[in-house]
């Protein structure tokens, strides 16, 4: 798909500082602005720009409107060595998940694993952006998210929406680069659907159903229609099964989900970190994962113009390039942020060159 117009390049740190200043001016307290800003810019750098800085205008709007809580801490509902449940109280989801990954990583190194379920989180943006917080320590991480207040994805053979795109991500350390798996259990995301609709473009295939349940490549069927699960019309039972898995991990374990009254956005999140050192050892773990990574990289491509890539390789390359050379956000994203900068009296960053 066309990534959209990109003209000016900015240093990674300059964009993160800009986003942090906007969030601070809007009212976020403590380390929340810096954490949210860094991870949104990381998402852009990884190529997930529908879930990076493009989310920031909505976050600012929600802070000002009181839909995102700007101050305070999550309420701890359950606190056991290897299992916790937090009420996120609509605090910034990006900050909550980063905090959960760090706590779970610390506890996993004592107990082998730790899982944290979060109810009523605000939007958590790009799941892949959190994984390095675990894999850089030699740990494996699993993150999943759902929003029980909305429905945009139809179950296989269904006519109307029941689930959200329900993303799941897994970070797997190897001796070299980590494997970063991040995908929605729907055939595309709500963010990409909204972008295509705004730009007057269509899906590459029959990725949605209209209000009558007819397959469509037109993103304007949303809202009112439904996205298809992973596998589409033929094998959507696989995506439906994955969506069930995500909703059980996130809503079931947090104790808050579709069975409860709707109160606006209420993201349910599952974070688990595992330390191979407390199983058969990190050396044995990476001996296995490195063998698979080497074998994966040795597979001959069907099309020489499209090499066989390891999951996350492109995202990692983009992140490293952005950290050393800068990155070029979409012009529509920067224009939306400029309007907020003027409103909040925050200076815009200076582009490269």
C-alpha atoms as one frame of an Amber mdcrd trajectory, in Angstrom:
protein
   0.000   0.000   0.000   1.068   3.584  -0.619   2.625   4.843   2.641   1.438
   8.385   1.985   3.403  11.586   1.440   6.627  11.994   3.451   8.857  14.997
   2.899  10.742  16.284   5.946  13.103  14.166   8.036  13.569  14.615  11.785
  15.945  13.213  14.367  14.394  10.418  16.431  15.086  12.296  19.656  13.644
  15.538  18.313  10.344  13.871  17.435  10.200  12.123  20.806  10.888  15.411
  22.596   8.188  17.146  20.544   5.602  14.488  21.324   6.581  14.514  24.995
   6.218  18.312  25.168   2.745  18.117  23.630   1.648  15.462  26.120   3.096
  17.423  29.035   1.356  20.599  27.896  -1.912  18.666  27.625  -1.578  17.555
  31.250   0.145  14.152  31.492   2.238  13.946  34.666   5.439  12.252  35.789
   7.285  10.068  33.279   4.120   9.410  31.251   4.846  11.956  28.461   8.395
  10.703  27.828   7.390   7.018  27.831   4.389   7.481  25.540   6.349   9.739
  23.171   9.312   7.368  22.856   7.128   4.367  22.063   4.963   6.225  19.529
   8.065   7.370  17.652   9.445   3.828  17.914   6.267   2.553  16.247   6.729
   5.003  13.361  10.362   3.994  13.000   9.351   0.320  12.872   6.944   1.045
  10.026   3.740   0.795  12.083   2.806   4.416  11.441  -0.955   3.945  11.805
  -0.204   3.082  15.448   2.557   5.595  16.109   2.510   9.393  16.005  -0.748
   9.236  14.035  -2.402   8.277  17.341  -1.079  11.329  19.190  -3.742  13.854
  18.091  -6.459  11.508  19.382  -4.551  11.028  22.639  -4.279  14.795  23.112
  -7.964  15.199  22.379  -8.831  12.489  24.908  -6.600  14.052  27.583  -8.235
  17.459  27.147 -11.727  15.899  27.106 -11.005  13.763  30.182 -11.331  10.446
  28.347  -7.674   9.632  29.073  -6.737  10.051  32.727  -3.685  12.293  32.867
  -2.442  11.693  36.401  -2.106   8.966  38.975  -1.365   5.255  39.163  -3.187
   2.054  38.218  -5.154   0.300  40.944  -3.582  -3.032  41.849  -6.381  -5.598
  42.180  -4.248  -8.751  42.417  -0.552  -8.908  43.277   1.059 -12.329  43.353
   4.685 -13.079  42.461   3.803 -14.425  39.012   0.338 -12.985  38.363  -1.022
  -9.447  38.729  -4.207  -7.651  37.716  -4.365  -3.874  37.377  -7.273  -1.522
  36.827  -5.746   0.951  34.404  -8.354   3.619  35.248  -8.094   4.860  31.577
  -4.513   5.995  32.175  -2.301   6.139  29.056  -2.173   2.598  27.753   1.298
   2.991  26.279   2.659   3.952  29.694   0.757   1.146  31.445   2.018  -1.554
  29.096   5.619  -0.333  29.225   5.391  -0.429  33.026   3.835  -3.916  32.939
   6.587  -5.272  30.679   9.285  -3.892  32.977   7.675  -5.301  36.124   6.970
  -8.684  34.509  10.577  -8.859  33.261  11.908  -8.220  36.760   9.681 -10.841
  38.351  10.242 -13.388  35.590  13.952 -13.395  36.386  13.054 -14.613  39.885
  10.041 -16.826  39.199  10.581 -17.950  35.596   7.541 -16.101  34.319   5.145
 -13.349  35.246   1.845 -12.298  33.676  -0.019  -9.030  34.178  -3.622  -8.504
  33.057  -4.852  -4.922  32.760  -8.468  -3.808  32.574  -9.686  -0.350  31.497
  -6.465   0.762  29.855  -6.493   3.539  27.287  -5.237   2.718  23.762  -1.855
   0.929  23.739  -0.681   1.743  20.160   1.920  -0.592  18.572   2.550  -3.872
  20.383   5.893  -4.565  18.673   7.360  -1.399  20.185   7.321  -2.960  23.683
   8.974  -6.265  22.831  12.580  -5.064  22.866  12.161  -4.179  26.533  12.153
  -7.938  27.167  14.217  -9.424  24.347  17.180  -7.118  25.035  17.383  -8.847
  28.441  17.250 -12.320  26.886  13.598 -12.732  27.828  10.565 -13.814  25.809
   7.450 -11.634  25.854   3.815 -12.072  24.842   1.455  -9.077  24.616  -2.186
  -9.053  23.552  -4.926  -6.441  23.565  -8.660  -6.118  22.950 -11.311  -3.442
  23.404 -14.583  -4.851  24.731 -16.474  -1.604  24.073 -16.367  -1.954  20.271
 -16.902  -4.549  17.555 -15.370  -4.313  14.073 -14.529  -7.880  13.034 -16.994
 -10.603  12.094 -16.417 -14.202  13.250 -15.912 -16.710  10.443 -19.099 -17.176
   8.399 -20.780 -14.440  10.431 -22.640 -11.451   9.010 -21.920  -8.776  11.586
 -19.032  -7.712  13.841 -18.317  -9.257  17.237 -14.577  -8.796  17.886 -12.016
  -6.013  17.518  -8.816  -6.604  15.478  -7.420  -8.073  18.740  -3.647  -7.856
  18.108  -1.059 -10.164  19.633   2.717  -9.823  19.653   5.578 -12.113  20.652
   9.245 -11.216  21.179  11.710 -14.127  20.913  15.438 -13.683  21.671  18.092
 -15.378  19.532  21.885 -15.095  19.511  21.507 -12.373  16.892  18.461 -10.186
  16.295  15.258 -10.979  18.180  12.230 -12.311  16.348   9.381  -9.787  16.623
   5.926 -11.111  15.762   3.079  -8.568  15.715  -0.218  -9.056  13.930  -3.927
  -8.481  14.263  -6.303 -11.412  14.300  -8.310  -9.533  11.653  -7.218  -9.293
   8.036  -6.306  -5.612   8.518  -6.433  -3.037  11.297  -9.030  -0.420  12.121
  -6.354   2.265  11.750  -5.456   1.221   8.212  -9.135   0.952   7.312  -9.737
   4.522   8.481  -6.714   5.770   6.536  -7.825   4.100   3.294 -11.319   5.508
   3.766  -9.973   9.060   4.249  -7.737   8.754   1.184 -10.409   7.294  -1.095
  -8.504   4.032  -1.635  -9.697   0.430  -1.519  -8.518  -2.747   0.145  -6.245
  -4.969  -2.007  -8.834  -7.731  -1.766 -12.188  -8.681  -0.288 -11.226  -7.834
   3.271 -14.591  -6.650   4.611 -18.319  -7.288   4.641 -20.900  -4.619   3.984
 -23.938  -4.144   6.248 -25.733  -6.966   4.398 -22.838  -9.392   4.847 -21.606
  -9.170   1.243 -17.811  -9.362   0.697 -16.286  -6.007  -0.251 -12.979  -4.285
  -0.976 -14.446  -0.889  -0.057 -13.324   0.516   3.330 -16.325   2.864   3.383
 -18.474  -0.119   4.435 -16.983   0.619   7.868 -18.589   1.542  10.177 -21.741
  -0.461   9.656 -20.040  -3.403   8.038 -17.314  -5.660   9.415 -13.710  -6.599
   8.753 -12.916 -10.236   8.067 -10.745 -12.310  10.418  -7.282 -13.527   9.398
  -7.804 -16.167   6.721 -10.577 -14.191   5.045 -13.550 -15.866   3.471 -11.788
 -19.225   3.039  -9.893 -19.811   6.271 -11.273 -17.218   8.647 -11.833 -19.871
  11.300  -8.129 -19.467  12.088  -8.407 -15.748  12.743 -11.592 -16.328  14.725
  -9.813 -18.847  16.931  -6.980 -16.381  17.496  -9.478 -13.632  18.392 -11.059
 -15.943  20.966  -7.606 -16.595  22.413  -6.811 -12.882  22.697 -10.166 -11.995
  24.235  -9.837 -14.768  26.835  -6.292 -13.684  27.765  -7.184  -9.995  27.963
 -10.794  -9.776  29.116 -11.095 -13.133  30.856  -7.958 -12.801  32.956  -8.515
  -9.105  33.735 -12.133  -9.775  34.703 -13.458  -6.952  32.560 -14.863  -7.321
  29.065 -17.867  -7.641  26.822 -20.014  -9.029  29.643 -19.785  -5.661  31.430
 -21.570  -2.368  30.706 -19.893  -0.147  28.140 -18.067   2.908  29.449 -16.258
   4.168  26.358 -12.777   2.948  25.467 -11.689   0.282  27.909  -8.739  -1.632
  26.566  -8.052  -5.028  28.133  -4.406  -6.108  27.988  -2.351  -9.228  28.691
   1.417  -9.081  29.215   3.558 -12.136  29.947   7.341 -12.344  30.199   9.250
 -15.627  30.443  12.890 -16.108  31.422  14.426 -19.153  29.686  17.123 -19.180
  32.382  14.631 -20.734  34.792  13.550 -23.427  32.321  16.415 -25.293  30.592
  18.587 -22.175  30.461  19.070 -19.249  28.103  21.857 -20.995  26.193  19.573
 -23.910  25.327  16.744 -21.561  24.410  18.800 -19.493  21.947  20.461 -22.648
  20.579  17.032 -23.678  19.377  15.774 -20.248  18.269  19.027 -19.435  16.488
  18.887 -22.705  14.530  15.357 -21.924  13.369  16.350 -18.335  12.503  19.308
 -19.547  10.423  17.151 -22.132   8.658  14.452 -19.545   8.014  17.000 -17.182
   6.474  18.348 -19.967   4.255  14.987 -20.736   2.629  15.061 -19.820  -1.048
  12.498 -17.152  -1.994   9.765 -17.876  -4.533  10.469 -14.452  -6.022  14.136
 -13.295  -5.929  12.886  -9.711  -5.643  11.182 -10.583  -2.343  13.681 -12.197
   0.044  12.447 -14.420   2.848  12.547 -12.137   5.907  12.536 -13.068   9.556
   9.577 -11.634  11.470  10.534  -8.192  12.727  13.679  -7.839  10.591  12.273
  -4.936   8.618  10.984  -3.242  11.782  14.363  -3.546  13.493  16.183  -2.191
  10.455  13.793   0.755  10.313  14.251   1.484  14.013  18.045   1.420  13.797
  18.017   3.593  10.713  15.701   6.098  12.382  17.851   6.229  15.505  20.986
   6.970  13.484  19.657   8.906  10.485  16.236  10.223  11.529  12.811   9.448
  10.124  10.214  11.081   7.912   6.698  11.060   9.391   3.670  11.449   7.167
   2.849  15.043   6.342  -0.777  14.630   7.445   0.396  13.422  10.859   2.765
  16.373  11.259   0.045  18.797  10.147  -2.334  17.434  12.794   0.376  17.759
  15.438   1.187  21.303  14.291  -2.393  22.341  15.029  -2.026  20.960  18.549
   1.379  22.615  18.944  -0.163  25.974  18.152  -3.021  25.348  20.560  -0.724
  24.183  23.378   2.070  26.680  22.577   4.693  24.021  21.957   7.588  24.646
  19.585   7.748  22.383  16.546  10.941  20.358  15.953  13.504  21.445  13.378
  13.817  19.041  10.454  17.131  17.708   9.161  18.855  19.767   6.499
